[in-house]
Amino acid sequence: KEQLQALRRLPNVTGMKALSVVQTRVWIGERRQKAIVVGVPDYARQQVDRVAITSGTAPRAGTVLTDVQNGGRYDGGVGDRIRVLGVGDRSYALRVSGVGRNLEWSQTGVNGDFVVLYSTPETAARVAGEPGYSLFAFRLSNTSTPAANRTAADIRGYLRANTSFTRF
């Protein structure tokens, strides 16, 4: 938490989001389908790249939102359970709490033929077999190429100095 706050305070950063993203598979009947589970820390306070809830409620532990664009790959709705494969082919039956959408992840699902599910970071960590963030998104006050490059260098420098991060 302290490290995330420090990243938010870097020069030129006006917003930041840390996500736990897991590429996996889900069971659809008797077949496996590629899937992505996106763990969002706080659905009520997203500063960057928001996941909008179009129906139902934000997920809690053991529940997920299904992406509005999943039709054809996964057609389940609120109250249904979807079997998500985790590390070691462990199967987790997660209840669908609602439907969500996000420009980037919705398109990733369509273009890559993935079922996209939004969860809590804890649920994503359970599926992945380890906690932590795998993706950061930043909003910058100055988006010029030189300013963005300086900010990326500042982020890289902070991560190298304060975490086990090795490269970007």
SEROVEX-218247 format. One record per atom (N, C-alpha, C): residue number from 1; residue in one letter; atom name; x, y, z. Coordinates in steps of 0.02 Angstrom, whole numbers. Each point is the difference from the previous one (the first is absolute). Layout:
! residues N
(pt NUM,'a','CA',(X,Y,Z));
...
! end
This chain:
! residues 168
(pt 1,'k','N',(42,-60,0));
(pt 1,'k','CA',(-42,60,0));
(pt 1,'k','C',(44,63,0));
(pt 2,'e','N',(51,-1,42));
(pt 2,'e','CA',(46,57,4));
(pt 2,'e','C',(37,11,-66));
(pt 3,'q','N',(20,-55,-33));
(pt 3,'q','CA',(34,6,-64));
(pt 3,'q','C',(-47,28,-54));
(pt 4,'l','N',(-63,-21,1));
(pt 4,'l','CA',(-47,26,-49));
(pt 4,'l','C',(-11,75,10));
(pt 5,'q','N',(-4,21,63));
(pt 5,'q','CA',(-7,72,15));
(pt 5,'q','C',(60,39,-25));
(pt 6,'a','N',(60,-28,8));
(pt 6,'a','CA',(60,32,-24));
(pt 6,'a','C',(0,8,-76));
(pt 7,'l','N',(-24,-51,-35));
(pt 7,'l','CA',(-5,5,-73));
(pt 7,'l','C',(-50,55,-20));
(pt 8,'r','N',(-54,6,36));
(pt 8,'r','CA',(-51,51,-15));
(pt 8,'r','C',(28,71,11));
(pt 9,'r','N',(51,6,43));
(pt 9,'r','CA',(29,66,15));
(pt 9,'r','C',(57,19,-47));
(pt 10,'l','N',(19,-42,-47));
(pt 10,'l','CA',(54,17,-45));
(pt 10,'l','C',(-19,60,-43));
(pt 11,'p','N',(50,40,-21));
(pt 11,'p','CA',(-15,58,-43));
(pt 11,'p','C',(-37,-22,-63));
(pt 12,'n','N',(-47,41,-21));
(pt 12,'n','CA',(-40,-9,-61));
(pt 12,'n','C',(-55,-52,6));
(pt 13,'v','N',(-4,-38,55));
(pt 13,'v','CA',(-52,-50,9));
(pt 13,'v','C',(-60,32,34));
(pt 14,'t','N',(-58,-4,-33));
(pt 14,'t','CA',(-62,28,29));
(pt 14,'t','C',(-49,-55,19));
(pt 15,'g','N',(13,-61,-22));
(pt 15,'g','CA',(-43,-56,19));
(pt 15,'g','C',(37,-65,-15));
(pt 16,'m','N',(-18,-52,38));
(pt 16,'m','CA',(33,-64,-8));
(pt 16,'m','C',(-46,-56,19));
(pt 17,'k','N',(9,-56,-34));
(pt 17,'k','CA',(-39,-60,15));
(pt 17,'k','C',(47,-60,-2));
(pt 18,'a','N',(-5,-43,50));
(pt 18,'a','CA',(38,-62,2));
(pt 18,'a','C',(-49,-58,-6));
(pt 19,'l','N',(14,-46,-46));
(pt 19,'l','CA',(-44,-57,-12));
(pt 19,'l','C',(37,-66,7));
(pt 20,'s','N',(-36,-50,18));
(pt 20,'s','CA',(24,-69,-1));
(pt 20,'s','C',(-33,-34,-59));
(pt 21,'v','N',(38,-15,-51));
(pt 21,'v','CA',(-28,-30,-62));
(pt 21,'v','C',(28,-70,-8));
(pt 22,'v','N',(-46,-48,-9));
(pt 22,'v','CA',(19,-70,-6));
(pt 22,'v','C',(-28,-28,-64));
(pt 23,'q','N',(43,-28,-42));
(pt 23,'q','CA',(-23,-35,-60));
(pt 23,'q','C',(-8,-73,18));
(pt 24,'t','N',(-59,-27,-14));
(pt 24,'t','CA',(-15,-69,21));
(pt 24,'t','C',(-50,-30,-49));
(pt 25,'r','N',(-38,-47,24));
(pt 25,'r','CA',(-53,-32,-39));
(pt 25,'r','C',(-61,-9,46));
(pt 26,'v','N',(-59,-4,-32));
(pt 26,'v','CA',(-62,-15,35));
(pt 26,'v','C',(-32,-61,-33));
(pt 27,'w','N',(-41,-35,38));
(pt 27,'w','CA',(-40,-54,-28));
(pt 27,'w','C',(-66,28,-25));
(pt 28,'i','N',(-15,-12,-63));
(pt 28,'i','CA',(-66,16,-29));
(pt 28,'i','C',(-29,-68,-20));
(pt 29,'g','N',(-44,-25,42));
(pt 29,'g','CA',(-24,-68,-12));
(pt 29,'g','C',(59,-48,8));
(pt 30,'e','N',(14,-38,-53));
(pt 30,'e','CA',(54,-48,1));
(pt 30,'e','C',(63,24,-37));
(pt 31,'r','N',(1,63,-20));
(pt 31,'r','CA',(60,25,-35));
(pt 31,'r','C',(33,56,40));
(pt 32,'r','N',(64,8,-12));
(pt 32,'r','CA',(37,54,31));
(pt 32,'r','C',(2,59,-47));
(pt 33,'q','N',(-3,59,28));
(pt 33,'q','CA',(1,63,-38));
(pt 33,'q','C',(52,46,32));
(pt 34,'k','N',(40,33,-41));
(pt 34,'k','CA',(49,49,25));
(pt 34,'k','C',(-37,54,40));
(pt 35,'a','N',(31,23,54));
(pt 35,'a','CA',(-31,51,42));
(pt 35,'a','C',(52,45,31));
(pt 36,'i','N',(-23,59,19));
(pt 36,'i','CA',(41,49,37));
(pt 36,'i','C',(-41,20,61));
(pt 37,'v','N',(32,-3,59));
(pt 37,'v','CA',(-31,24,62));
(pt 37,'v','C',(37,64,19));
(pt 38,'v','N',(-37,55,6));
(pt 38,'v','CA',(29,65,16));
(pt 38,'v','C',(-22,18,71));
(pt 39,'g','N',(48,3,46));
(pt 39,'g','CA',(-14,17,70));
(pt 39,'g','C',(4,75,10));
(pt 40,'v','N',(-56,31,15));
(pt 40,'v','CA',(-4,73,10));
(pt 40,'v','C',(-6,14,75));
(pt 41,'p','N',(47,40,29));
(pt 41,'p','CA',(0,10,72));
(pt 41,'p','C',(-62,35,29));
(pt 42,'d','N',(-27,50,-34));
(pt 42,'d','CA',(-55,38,28));
(pt 42,'d','C',(-44,26,-56));
(pt 43,'y','N',(-56,-31,-11));
(pt 43,'y','CA',(-44,18,-55));
(pt 43,'y','C',(-30,69,9));
(pt 44,'a','N',(-6,23,61));
(pt 44,'a','CA',(-31,66,14));
(pt 44,'a','C',(49,57,-13));
(pt 45,'r','N',(65,-13,3));
(pt 45,'r','CA',(50,54,-7));
(pt 45,'r','C',(52,-17,-52));
(pt 46,'q','N',(-20,-3,-63));
(pt 46,'q','CA',(47,-14,-54));
(pt 46,'q','C',(19,66,-32));
(pt 47,'q','N',(64,16,-1));
(pt 47,'q','CA',(24,63,-28));
(pt 47,'q','C',(17,-5,-74));
(pt 48,'v','N',(16,-60,-23));
(pt 48,'v','CA',(25,-11,-68));
(pt 48,'v','C',(-32,-62,-28));
(pt 49,'d','N',(-17,1,-64));
(pt 49,'d','CA',(-21,-60,-36));
(pt 49,'d','C',(-54,-38,38));
(pt 50,'r','N',(-56,33,13));
(pt 50,'r','CA',(-53,-27,42));
(pt 50,'r','C',(-34,-62,-28));
(pt 51,'v','N',(-18,-45,45));
(pt 51,'v','CA',(-45,-56,-16));
(pt 51,'v','C',(-69,24,23));
(pt 52,'a','N',(-44,11,-49));
(pt 52,'a','CA',(-67,23,16));
(pt 52,'a','C',(-46,-60,13));
(pt 53,'i','N',(-38,3,53));
(pt 53,'i','CA',(-48,-53,15));
(pt 53,'i','C',(-66,19,-33));
(pt 54,'t','N',(-22,-41,-49));
(pt 54,'t','CA',(-61,15,-37));
(pt 54,'t','C',(-62,-32,31));
(pt 55,'s','N',(11,-53,39));
(pt 55,'s','CA',(-56,-29,38));
(pt 55,'s','C',(29,-43,57));
(pt 56,'g','N',(-41,-12,50));
(pt 56,'g','CA',(22,-39,57));
(pt 56,'g','C',(42,42,48));
(pt 57,'t','N',(45,-35,36));
(pt 57,'t','CA',(40,34,52));
(pt 57,'t','C',(74,-15,-10));
(pt 58,'a','N',(42,43,29));
(pt 58,'a','CA',(72,-11,-2));
(pt 58,'a','C',(17,-67,31));
(pt 59,'p','N',(49,-34,-27));
(pt 59,'p','CA',(18,-65,29));
(pt 59,'p','C',(32,6,68));
(pt 60,'r','N',(-13,-51,40));
(pt 60,'r','CA',(34,-10,65));
(pt 60,'r','C',(38,-65,-6));
(pt 61,'a','N',(32,-22,53));
(pt 61,'a','CA',(39,-62,-2));
(pt 61,'a','C',(-42,-57,-29));
(pt 62,'g','N',(28,-35,-48));
(pt 62,'g','CA',(-33,-58,-29));
(pt 62,'g','C',(-53,15,-52));
(pt 63,'t','N',(-6,64,-20));
(pt 63,'t','CA',(-49,18,-51));
(pt 63,'t','C',(35,40,-55));
(pt 64,'v','N',(-32,5,-58));
(pt 64,'v','CA',(28,36,-58));
(pt 64,'v','C',(-55,38,-36));
(pt 65,'l','N',(21,49,-38));
(pt 65,'l','CA',(-43,31,-51));
(pt 65,'l','C',(18,-34,-66));
(pt 66,'t','N',(-49,-12,-42));
(pt 66,'t','CA',(14,-24,-68));
(pt 66,'t','C',(0,61,-45));
(pt 67,'d','N',(43,1,-50));
(pt 67,'d','CA',(3,57,-45));
(pt 67,'d','C',(-60,0,-48));
(pt 68,'v','N',(-25,59,-14));
(pt 68,'v','CA',(-58,9,-44));
(pt 68,'v','C',(13,-29,-70));
(pt 69,'q','N',(63,-4,-20));
(pt 69,'q','CA',(18,-26,-66));
(pt 69,'q','C',(13,-75,-1));
(pt 70,'n','N',(-12,-36,54));
(pt 70,'n','CA',(15,-72,3));
(pt 70,'n','C',(-48,-43,-40));
(pt 71,'g','N',(-56,28,-22));
(pt 71,'g','CA',(-51,-39,-36));
(pt 71,'g','C',(29,-42,-55));
(pt 72,'g','N',(-21,-63,-3));
(pt 72,'g','CA',(27,-46,-50));
(pt 72,'g','C',(57,-42,28));
(pt 73,'r','N',(40,30,44));
(pt 73,'r','CA',(53,-38,34));
(pt 73,'r','C',(-24,-24,67));
(pt 74,'y','N',(-38,42,35));
(pt 74,'y','CA',(-30,-18,64));
(pt 74,'y','C',(-65,40,6));
(pt 75,'d','N',(-55,-34,8));
(pt 75,'d','CA',(-65,33,2));
(pt 75,'d','C',(-33,-1,68));
(pt 76,'g','N',(38,-15,53));
(pt 76,'g','CA',(-28,-2,67));
(pt 76,'g','C',(-18,70,25));
(pt 77,'g','N',(-44,2,49));
(pt 77,'g','CA',(-21,64,29));
(pt 77,'g','C',(3,1,75));
(pt 78,'v','N',(-28,52,29));
(pt 78,'v','CA',(1,10,72));
(pt 78,'v','C',(-29,-61,36));
(pt 79,'g','N',(37,-23,50));
(pt 79,'g','CA',(-21,-58,39));
(pt 79,'g','C',(28,-66,-25));
(pt 80,'d','N',(22,-2,-63));
(pt 80,'d','CA',(30,-62,-27));
(pt 80,'d','C',(69,-10,30));
(pt 81,'r','N',(27,-59,-7));
(pt 81,'r','CA',(68,-15,21));
(pt 81,'r','C',(41,-17,-62));
(pt 82,'i','N',(62,24,-1));
(pt 82,'i','CA',(46,-15,-54));
(pt 82,'i','C',(61,-35,31));
(pt 83,'r','N',(21,-53,-31));
(pt 83,'r','CA',(58,-38,26));
(pt 83,'r','C',(64,27,-32));
(pt 84,'v','N',(42,29,42));
(pt 84,'v','CA',(63,30,-22));
(pt 84,'v','C',(57,-46,21));
(pt 85,'l','N',(46,-13,-46));
(pt 85,'l','CA',(58,-42,16));
(pt 85,'l','C',(55,42,27));
(pt 86,'g','N',(28,-22,56));
(pt 86,'g','CA',(56,34,31));
(pt 86,'g','C',(64,-40,-7));
(pt 87,'v','N',(50,20,37));
(pt 87,'v','CA',(65,-33,0));
(pt 87,'v','C',(-10,-75,16));
(pt 88,'g','N',(36,-42,-36));
(pt 88,'g','CA',(-5,-72,11));
(pt 88,'g','C',(-67,-29,-21));
(pt 89,'d','N',(-35,35,-45));
(pt 89,'d','CA',(-65,-22,-25));
(pt 89,'d','C',(-53,-5,55));
(pt 90,'r','N',(10,37,55));
(pt 90,'r','CA',(-53,4,51));
(pt 90,'r','C',(-59,37,-30));
(pt 91,'s','N',(-59,-23,14));
(pt 91,'s','CA',(-61,30,-26));
(pt 91,'s','C',(-35,40,55));
(pt 92,'y','N',(-17,62,-15));
(pt 92,'y','CA',(-35,44,48));
(pt 92,'y','C',(-68,17,-30));
(pt 93,'a','N',(-53,-15,35));
(pt 93,'a','CA',(-67,18,-22));
(pt 93,'a','C',(-16,69,28));
(pt 94,'l','N',(2,50,-43));
(pt 94,'l','CA',(-11,70,20));
(pt 94,'l','C',(-70,22,-22));
(pt 95,'r','N',(-36,31,47));
(pt 95,'r','CA',(-67,25,-16));
(pt 95,'r','C',(4,66,-37));
(pt 96,'v','N',(-42,8,-50));
(pt 96,'v','CA',(-3,63,-38));
(pt 96,'v','C',(-44,49,38));
(pt 97,'s','N',(30,57,20));
(pt 97,'s','CA',(-38,50,39));
(pt 97,'s','C',(-28,56,-44));
(pt 98,'g','N',(22,3,-63));
(pt 98,'g','CA',(-24,53,-43));
(pt 98,'g','C',(36,-1,-68));
(pt 99,'v','N',(-12,54,-36));
(pt 99,'v','CA',(30,8,-67));
(pt 99,'v','C',(38,66,-1));
(pt 100,'g','N',(60,-2,-29));
(pt 100,'g','CA',(41,60,-4));
(pt 100,'g','C',(27,11,-70));
(pt 101,'r','N',(30,58,-9));
(pt 101,'r','CA',(32,15,-63));
(pt 101,'r','C',(59,46,11));
(pt 102,'n','N',(49,-8,-44));
(pt 102,'n','CA',(60,41,1));
(pt 102,'n','C',(27,1,-71));
(pt 103,'l','N',(17,58,-25));
(pt 103,'l','CA',(20,6,-70));
(pt 103,'l','C',(56,-49,-18));
(pt 104,'e','N',(54,0,39));
(pt 104,'e','CA',(57,-42,-16));
(pt 104,'e','C',(-15,-74,7));
(pt 105,'w','N',(-26,-21,58));
(pt 105,'w','CA',(-10,-71,12));
(pt 105,'w','C',(-57,-28,-42));
(pt 106,'s','N',(-53,39,-12));
(pt 106,'s','CA',(-54,-24,-43));
(pt 106,'s','C',(26,-16,-69));
(pt 107,'q','N',(42,45,-27));
(pt 107,'q','CA',(29,-11,-67));
(pt 107,'q','C',(50,-58,0));
(pt 108,'t','N',(38,-7,55));
(pt 108,'t','CA',(47,-57,5));
(pt 108,'t','C',(-39,-65,-4));
(pt 109,'g','N',(-57,-3,33));
(pt 109,'g','CA',(-41,-60,-3));
(pt 109,'g','C',(-24,-15,-70));
(pt 110,'v','N',(-25,51,-34));
(pt 110,'v','CA',(-26,-10,-68));
(pt 110,'v','C',(57,-18,-48));
(pt 111,'n','N',(53,39,1));
(pt 111,'n','CA',(55,-11,-48));
(pt 111,'n','C',(40,-63,14));
(pt 112,'g','N',(6,-20,63));
(pt 112,'g','CA',(40,-59,17));
(pt 112,'g','C',(-40,-61,15));
(pt 113,'d','N',(-67,4,-7));
(pt 113,'d','CA',(-44,-56,14));
(pt 113,'d','C',(6,-23,73));
(pt 114,'f','N',(1,48,46));
(pt 114,'f','CA',(4,-13,72));
(pt 114,'f','C',(-67,14,33));
(pt 115,'v','N',(-18,-39,51));
(pt 115,'v','CA',(-53,18,47));
(pt 115,'v','C',(33,48,49));
(pt 116,'v','N',(-28,60,9));
(pt 116,'v','CA',(29,49,45));
(pt 116,'v','C',(-44,4,63));
(pt 117,'l','N',(33,-8,57));
(pt 117,'l','CA',(-34,2,65));
(pt 117,'l','C',(35,52,43));
(pt 118,'y','N',(-38,39,38));
(pt 118,'y','CA',(28,49,47));
(pt 118,'y','C',(-14,-25,70));
(pt 119,'s','N',(52,4,43));
(pt 119,'s','CA',(-6,-27,68));
(pt 119,'s','C',(33,48,49));
(pt 120,'t','N',(10,-25,60));
(pt 120,'t','CA',(42,35,49));
(pt 120,'t','C',(72,-24,-9));
(pt 121,'p','N',(49,38,24));
(pt 121,'p','CA',(69,-25,-4));
(pt 121,'p','C',(10,-65,38));
(pt 122,'e','N',(-37,-10,54));
(pt 122,'e','CA',(5,-61,39));
(pt 122,'e','C',(-23,-61,-41));
(pt 123,'t','N',(-54,7,-36));
(pt 123,'t','CA',(-24,-55,-42));
(pt 123,'t','C',(49,-13,-57));
(pt 124,'a','N',(26,53,-31));
(pt 124,'a','CA',(50,-8,-52));
(pt 124,'a','C',(63,-35,28));
(pt 125,'a','N',(20,18,60));
(pt 125,'a','CA',(60,-31,31));
(pt 125,'a','C',(-12,-74,14));
(pt 126,'r','N',(-61,-16,21));
(pt 126,'r','CA',(-15,-71,13));
(pt 126,'r','C',(5,-40,-65));
(pt 127,'v','N',(-25,27,-55));
(pt 127,'v','CA',(4,-34,-65));
(pt 127,'v','C',(73,-5,-22));
(pt 128,'a','N',(37,54,8));
(pt 128,'a','CA',(70,3,-22));
(pt 128,'a','C',(47,-40,44));
(pt 129,'g','N',(-19,-10,62));
(pt 129,'g','CA',(42,-36,47));
(pt 129,'g','C',(49,45,36));
(pt 130,'e','N',(-4,66,-11));
(pt 130,'e','CA',(43,47,35));
(pt 130,'e','C',(-30,70,-2));
(pt 131,'p','N',(11,39,52));
(pt 131,'p','CA',(-27,69,1));
(pt 131,'p','C',(46,47,-39));
(pt 132,'g','N',(-25,59,-11));
(pt 132,'g','CA',(41,52,-31));
(pt 132,'g','C',(-34,31,-61));
(pt 133,'y','N',(30,53,-23));
(pt 133,'y','CA',(-26,36,-58));
(pt 133,'y','C',(42,-17,-62));
(pt 134,'s','N',(-33,-7,-56));
(pt 134,'s','CA',(35,-15,-62));
(pt 134,'s','C',(-6,55,-52));
(pt 135,'l','N',(-40,52,15));
(pt 135,'l','CA',(-9,53,-48));
(pt 135,'l','C',(-14,65,37));
(pt 136,'f','N',(34,52,-22));
(pt 136,'f','CA',(-12,68,25));
(pt 136,'f','C',(-24,43,-57));
(pt 137,'a','N',(-49,43,13));
(pt 137,'a','CA',(-23,50,-49));
(pt 137,'a','C',(7,68,33));
(pt 138,'f','N',(26,49,-37));
(pt 138,'f','CA',(12,66,27));
(pt 138,'f','C',(-34,53,-43));
(pt 139,'r','N',(-28,51,33));
(pt 139,'r','CA',(-25,60,-35));
(pt 139,'r','C',(52,54,12));
(pt 140,'l','N',(20,35,-52));
(pt 140,'l','CA',(52,50,4));
(pt 140,'l','C',(-28,70,-13));
(pt 141,'s','N',(28,50,34));
(pt 141,'s','CA',(-22,68,-14));
(pt 141,'s','C',(29,25,-66));
(pt 142,'n','N',(62,-17,-15));
(pt 142,'n','CA',(32,19,-64));
(pt 142,'n','C',(11,-64,-39));
(pt 143,'t','N',(-36,-8,-55));
(pt 143,'t','CA',(4,-62,-38));
(pt 143,'t','C',(46,4,-61));
(pt 144,'s','N',(39,52,-4));
(pt 144,'s','CA',(48,5,-56));
(pt 144,'s','C',(49,-59,5));
(pt 145,'t','N',(29,-18,-56));
(pt 145,'t','CA',(47,-57,-1));
(pt 145,'t','C',(58,10,48));
(pt 146,'p','N',(33,59,1));
(pt 146,'p','CA',(56,7,47));
(pt 146,'p','C',(-23,-5,73));
(pt 147,'a','N',(-57,29,17));
(pt 147,'a','CA',(-25,-3,69));
(pt 147,'a','C',(-20,-71,19));
(pt 148,'a','N',(-32,-35,-46));
(pt 148,'a','CA',(-20,-69,14));
(pt 148,'a','C',(62,-45,8));
(pt 149,'n','N',(51,12,-40));
(pt 149,'n','CA',(62,-39,6));
(pt 149,'n','C',(34,13,67));
(pt 150,'r','N',(0,64,22));
(pt 150,'r','CA',(30,17,66));
(pt 150,'r','C',(-39,-34,56));
(pt 151,'t','N',(-66,1,-6));
(pt 151,'t','CA',(-42,-32,51));
(pt 151,'t','C',(11,-75,1));
(pt 152,'a','N',(5,-32,-58));
(pt 152,'a','CA',(14,-72,-3));
(pt 152,'a','C',(67,-15,33));
(pt 153,'a','N',(50,43,-12));
(pt 153,'a','CA',(66,-10,32));
(pt 153,'a','C',(-5,8,76));
(pt 154,'d','N',(-40,49,23));
(pt 154,'d','CA',(-10,9,73));
(pt 154,'d','C',(-34,-61,31));
(pt 155,'i','N',(-50,-27,-35));
(pt 155,'i','CA',(-35,-59,25));
(pt 155,'i','C',(48,-59,3));
(pt 156,'r','N',(36,-11,-54));
(pt 156,'r','CA',(49,-54,-2));
(pt 156,'r','C',(51,7,56));
(pt 157,'g','N',(26,60,10));
(pt 157,'g','CA',(49,12,52));
(pt 157,'g','C',(-28,-13,69));
(pt 158,'y','N',(-61,22,13));
(pt 158,'y','CA',(-31,-13,65));
(pt 158,'y','C',(-8,-75,12));
(pt 159,'l','N',(-27,-35,-50));
(pt 159,'l','CA',(-11,-72,7));
(pt 159,'l','C',(65,-38,12));
(pt 160,'r','N',(52,18,-37));
(pt 160,'r','CA',(65,-34,9));
(pt 160,'r','C',(29,13,69));
(pt 161,'a','N',(-9,60,25));
(pt 161,'a','CA',(30,18,65));
(pt 161,'a','C',(-41,-27,59));
(pt 162,'n','N',(-64,-13,-8));
(pt 162,'n','CA',(-43,-15,57));
(pt 162,'n','C',(-37,-68,-3));
(pt 163,'t','N',(9,-37,-54));
(pt 163,'t','CA',(-34,-64,-6));
(pt 163,'t','C',(48,-51,-31));
(pt 164,'s','N',(-23,-60,-11));
(pt 164,'s','CA',(41,-50,-33));
(pt 164,'s','C',(-6,4,-76));
(pt 165,'f','N',(-31,52,-25));
(pt 165,'f','CA',(-8,13,-71));
(pt 165,'f','C',(68,1,-35));
(pt 166,'t','N',(4,-32,-59));
(pt 166,'t','CA',(64,1,-35));
(pt 166,'t','C',(-4,32,-70));
(pt 167,'r','N',(-57,-4,-33));
(pt 167,'r','CA',(-4,33,-65));
(pt 167,'r','C',(-71,13,-21));
(pt 168,'f','N',(-10,41,-50));
(pt 168,'f','CA',(-64,25,-26));
(pt 168,'f','C',(-7,-19,-72));
! end
